[in-house]
Amino acid sequence: MTKPFDPTKPFTTKSGKQRTFIGVLSGPTPIGETIVVQDPDDGSVDLYFPDGRYNKDRPSPSLDLVNTPDHVEVEAWAVVNKNGCCSAWAKKEDAENAASSLEGGGRVVWLTGSYER
């Protein structure tokens, strides 16, 4: 299921062209447009419908707007003991404390990655 278009989140045209969010009109135009965006390449300003469509009655694959995913960077710390078992920690300091308390010590490993919301 596709999420509804949200002009306050990052977006591009469906063809991947950047557009800059200018604002939402206080009321719709006579045909229903409410979103104001600008083309950063040539400075032109266009009006869009609330769902990100450029044309009311037909799709415009090169002009319709779509939200782009937010990339979220995450990090965690793992403590691996001598048997290969591990535990995860949000803070490096906590992982180091846990590793130092293990009999025979433990190895602290930094885990990082990203995901799309």
C-alpha positions in Angstrom: 0.0 0.0 0.0 1.4 3.4 -1.0 1.4 6.1 1.6 -0.3 9.4 0.7 1.9 12.1 -0.7 3.2 14.5 2.0 4.7 17.8 0.7 6.4 18.4 4.0 8.6 15.3 3.5 11.4 14.9 0.9 10.2 14.5 -2.6 11.1 14.5 -6.3 9.1 14.1 -9.5 8.5 10.5 -10.5 11.2 10.9 -13.1 13.7 11.8 -10.3 13.9 15.6 -10.9 14.4 17.7 -7.8 11.7 20.2 -6.8 11.7 22.6 -3.9 8.6 22.9 -1.6 7.5 26.5 -1.4 4.2 26.1 0.5 0.6 25.1 0.6 -2.0 27.6 -0.6 -4.5 28.8 2.1 -7.2 27.5 -0.2 -7.3 25.5 -3.5 -7.3 27.1 -6.9 -10.6 26.8 -8.9 -9.5 23.3 -10.2 -8.2 22.1 -6.8 -4.4 22.7 -6.8 -2.9 23.5 -3.4 0.9 22.7 -3.4 3.4 25.2 -4.7 6.8 23.9 -5.8 9.8 25.3 -7.6 12.2 23.8 -10.2 15.6 24.6 -8.8 17.2 24.4 -12.3 15.2 27.1 -14.0 13.3 28.8 -11.1 9.9 28.1 -12.6 7.0 27.6 -10.1 4.3 25.1 -10.5 1.0 24.2 -8.7 0.2 20.6 -7.8 -2.8 18.8 -6.4 -2.8 17.6 -2.8 -1.9 14.1 -3.8 1.2 15.2 -5.7 -0.4 15.0 -9.2 0.4 17.7 -11.8 -2.7 17.0 -13.9 -6.1 16.4 -12.4 -7.4 13.8 -14.8 -4.3 11.9 -15.9 -1.0 10.7 -14.6 2.1 12.7 -15.6 5.0 10.3 -14.9 7.6 13.0 -15.6 5.9 15.6 -13.4 3.9 14.0 -10.7 5.5 14.2 -7.2 6.5 11.2 -5.0 8.0 11.2 -1.6 11.5 9.9 -1.4 12.5 7.6 1.5 14.2 9.0 4.6 17.4 7.3 5.2 18.1 6.7 8.9 21.6 5.9 10.1 21.7 3.7 13.2 24.6 2.4 15.4 24.8 0.0 18.2 27.6 -1.9 20.0 27.9 -5.6 20.5 29.9 -7.5 23.1 31.1 -10.9 21.9 32.3 -13.3 24.6 34.9 -16.0 24.2 32.1 -18.5 23.2 30.9 -16.3 20.4 27.7 -15.2 22.2 26.9 -11.6 22.1 24.7 -8.9 23.6 23.8 -5.5 22.0 24.1 -2.1 23.6 23.0 1.4 22.4 26.0 3.1 24.0 29.7 2.2 23.5 30.4 3.0 27.2 27.8 0.4 28.3 29.2 -2.2 25.9 32.7 -1.6 27.2 31.5 -1.9 30.8 29.7 -5.2 30.0 32.8 -6.5 28.2 35.1 -5.7 31.1 32.7 -7.5 33.5 32.8 -10.8 31.6 35.0 -13.6 32.8 37.8 -13.8 30.2 36.8 -10.4 28.8 34.8 -9.7 25.7 35.3 -8.0 22.4 33.3 -4.8 21.7 32.2 -4.5 18.1 30.6 -1.4 16.5 27.5 -2.1 14.4 26.2 0.5 12.0 23.7 0.6 9.1 20.9 2.5 7.5 17.3 1.8 6.7 14.5 3.6 4.9 11.4 4.8 6.8 
